[in-house]
Amino acid sequence: MSMGNHVKGFNEFTTSFYEEGHAALSAALGVRADVRHLPSHLAATQFPDSLSELAQYSAVIFSDIGSDTLLLHPDTFIRFLPRSNRLLVLRDYVANGGGFLMIGGYMSFSGIGGRAHYHRTPVEEVLPVNILPYDDRVEVPEGFTPQVMQPDHPVVAGLGTRWPILLGYNRVAAKPESQVILSYGQDPILAIWSFGHGRAAAFASDCAPHWGSAEFVAWSYYPLFWAQLLGWLTCAEQ
């Protein structure tokens, strides 16, 4: 949900509209898998809260959804009732063989004002990167081209070494055991690793505007990149 405030002299009014930014990513992944998109306002009540429910899925992707949405089910926040910790459920899901990807954005990793708040949570434990405890956004309005560190890795094989520009990212730090596939300077843009019997990845920029530039979303290899990353996460490709 987006809202805008308009001031017209003495008068002011607010407008709001609902939008979803997953279309390009869902279309790319839909070539390989059945995709269920769960917007943040529904994830609060509909995201699985047990390992058996989550195990029905081969991989889970978070993008622009803060930790509070999953920690504070209305039963807990409004009715003061205990509920399962869904971040712990996710950690156990990956440890048991699931795939997990966090995509960057204003409510990913630490996020704007630190409000995504995944630092020192079970999600940080699962990810191949350490998350900052404060606002981690890096705006690059002039655009940057990520450097391909491992061009032969199955995740990026066949995509070439010249990538389209991105317009920003969340600053994270790669854990020593991780593999950095894409980077910008000293910052990882794509890092991967194995966690228990599963696999996890962190893509620090976005899959859609504004950080995911129009050039990136229109890139001819955009669908293949996400399909190969999903394939690696689900162990379909070694």
C-alpha positions in Angstrom: 0.0 0.0 0.0 1.4 3.4 -1.0 0.1 6.8 0.3 0.6 10.3 -0.9 -0.1 13.6 0.9 -1.2 16.6 -1.3 -1.3 20.2 -0.2 -3.3 22.6 -2.2 -3.0 25.9 -0.4 -5.4 25.8 2.6 -6.5 22.3 1.8 -4.7 19.0 2.0 -5.8 15.4 1.2 -4.3 11.9 1.1 -4.5 9.4 -1.6 -3.6 5.7 -1.4 -3.2 2.8 -3.8 -2.2 -0.8 -3.7 0.6 -2.1 -5.8 2.7 -5.3 -6.1 6.3 -5.4 -7.4 6.6 -9.2 -7.8 5.3 -9.6 -11.4 8.6 -9.8 -13.2 10.2 -12.2 -10.6 7.1 -14.4 -10.4 7.0 -14.7 -14.2 10.7 -15.6 -14.3 10.4 -18.3 -11.6 7.1 -19.5 -13.0 9.0 -21.1 -15.9 10.6 -23.5 -13.5 8.2 -23.8 -10.6 4.7 -23.2 -9.2 4.9 -19.8 -7.5 2.7 -18.6 -4.6 3.0 -15.0 -3.9 2.0 -13.9 -0.4 1.9 -10.1 0.0 3.0 -8.7 3.3 -0.4 -7.8 4.6 -1.5 -11.4 4.2 1.8 -13.0 5.4 1.0 -11.7 8.9 -1.7 -14.4 9.2 -1.1 -16.8 6.3 2.6 -17.5 6.4 3.1 -21.1 7.6 3.8 -21.4 11.3 4.8 -25.0 11.4 7.6 -27.0 9.9 5.2 -29.4 8.3 3.4 -26.6 6.5 6.5 -25.0 5.3 8.0 -28.3 4.1 5.4 -28.3 1.3 7.5 -25.7 -0.5 10.9 -26.2 -2.1 12.1 -22.7 -1.4 11.0 -19.5 0.4 11.8 -16.0 -0.8 11.6 -12.9 1.3 11.6 -9.5 -0.3 10.6 -6.2 1.4 8.9 -7.9 4.4 10.1 -6.8 7.8 10.6 -9.3 10.6 7.8 -7.8 12.7 5.2 -9.0 10.2 6.2 -12.6 10.9 6.9 -12.2 14.6 3.8 -10.4 15.5 0.8 -12.4 14.5 -2.5 -10.6 15.4 -3.1 -13.3 18.0 0.0 -12.1 19.8 0.0 -8.4 19.1 -3.7 -7.8 19.5 -5.0 -10.7 21.6 -1.9 -11.3 23.7 -1.8 -15.1 22.9 1.4 -17.1 22.3 2.2 -18.2 18.7 5.1 -20.1 17.2 8.1 -18.1 16.2 8.0 -18.3 12.4 11.6 -17.1 12.0 12.7 -20.2 14.1 10.4 -22.3 11.9 12.1 -20.9 8.8 15.6 -21.7 10.2 14.6 -25.3 10.9 13.0 -25.6 7.5 16.4 -24.6 5.8 18.4 -26.8 8.1 16.2 -29.7 7.1 16.8 -29.2 3.4 14.8 -26.2 2.3 16.0 -23.3 0.1 15.8 -19.7 1.3 16.5 -16.4 -0.5 16.3 -12.9 0.8 16.1 -10.2 -1.8 17.1 -6.6 -0.9 14.9 -3.6 -0.5 13.8 -1.0 2.0 12.3 -3.7 4.3 14.9 -6.4 3.8 18.0 -7.2 5.9 18.2 -4.2 8.2 16.3 -1.8 5.9 15.2 1.8 6.1 15.8 3.1 9.6 16.8 -0.4 10.7 13.1 -1.3 10.7 13.3 -4.6 8.8 15.2 -5.7 11.8 16.7 -9.1 10.8 19.9 -8.4 12.7 20.5 -11.1 15.4 17.4 -13.1 14.3 17.2 -16.8 13.2 17.0 -15.4 9.6 20.5 -13.9 9.9 21.7 -17.2 11.2 20.4 -18.9 8.1 21.8 -16.3 5.6 25.3 -16.3 4.2 25.8 -12.7 5.3 25.9 -10.7 8.5 23.3 -8.0 8.8 24.0 -4.5 10.2 22.1 -3.4 13.3 21.2 0.0 11.7 20.0 1.4 8.4 21.9 -0.5 5.7 20.7 1.1 2.5 23.3 2.3 -0.1 21.7 4.5 -2.7 23.6 4.6 -6.0 21.4 6.8 -8.2 24.1 6.9 -10.9 23.9 3.2 -11.2 26.5 0.5 -10.7 27.4 -2.7 -12.4 28.0 -5.7 -10.1 31.2 -7.6 -10.7 30.9 -11.3 -11.4 33.3 -13.1 -9.1 32.6 -16.7 -10.1 31.4 -16.6 -13.7 31.4 -20.4 -14.0 29.2 -21.0 -11.0 25.9 -22.6 -11.9 23.9 -19.6 -10.6 25.5 -17.2 -13.1 26.8 -19.5 -15.8 26.0 -18.4 -19.3 24.9 -14.9 -18.2 28.1 -13.1 -19.3 30.3 -10.8 -17.2 28.6 -7.5 -18.1 25.5 -7.1 -16.1 22.9 -4.3 -16.3 23.1 -1.5 -13.7 21.5 -1.6 -10.3 20.5 1.6 -8.4 21.2 0.6 -4.8 21.5 -2.3 -2.3 21.5 -3.3 1.3 25.1 -3.3 2.8 25.8 -6.7 4.3 29.0 -8.6 5.2 29.7 -12.0 3.7 30.3 -14.7 6.3 33.7 -16.5 6.0 32.1 -19.8 4.8 30.0 -18.2 2.1 30.6 -17.9 -1.6 30.4 -14.4 -3.1 29.1 -14.6 -6.6 28.5 -10.9 -7.3 30.0 -7.9 -5.6 30.4 -4.1 -5.7 33.6 -3.0 -4.3 34.0 -4.8 -1.0 30.3 -5.4 -0.6 28.6 -8.6 -1.6 25.6 -8.3 -3.9 24.9 -12.0 -4.2 26.3 -14.5 -1.6 25.3 -18.2 -1.2 26.1 -21.1 1.1 24.8 -24.3 2.5 23.0 -24.3 5.9 22.5 -27.7 7.5 20.9 -29.8 4.7 19.6 -26.8 2.9 20.8 -23.8 1.0 20.4 -20.0 1.4 21.3 -17.0 -0.7 21.3 -13.2 -0.2 20.7 -10.9 -3.1 21.4 -7.5 -1.7 19.8 -5.4 -4.4 16.2 -5.6 -5.6 14.4 -7.7 -8.2 12.2 -4.7 -9.2 12.4 -0.9 -9.2 13.7 1.2 -7.9 17.0 -0.5 -7.1 16.3 -3.2 -9.7 16.6 -0.8 -12.6 14.4 -0.8 -15.7 17.5 -2.1 -17.5 17.9 -5.0 -15.1 14.2 -6.0 -15.2 14.2 -5.9 -19.0 17.6 -7.8 -19.3 17.3 -10.8 -21.6 19.0 -12.9 -19.0 16.8 -11.8 -16.1 14.5 -14.9 -16.2 17.5 -17.2 -16.5 19.3 -15.7 -13.6 16.5 -16.2 -11.2 15.7 -19.6 -12.5 19.3 -20.7 -12.1 19.4 -19.3 -8.6 16.2 -21.1 -7.7 17.6 -24.3 -9.2 20.7 -24.0 -7.0 18.7 -23.3 -3.9 16.5 -26.3 -4.4 19.6 -28.5 -5.3 18.2 -29.0 -8.9 21.6 -27.9 -10.2 24.9 -28.7 -8.6 
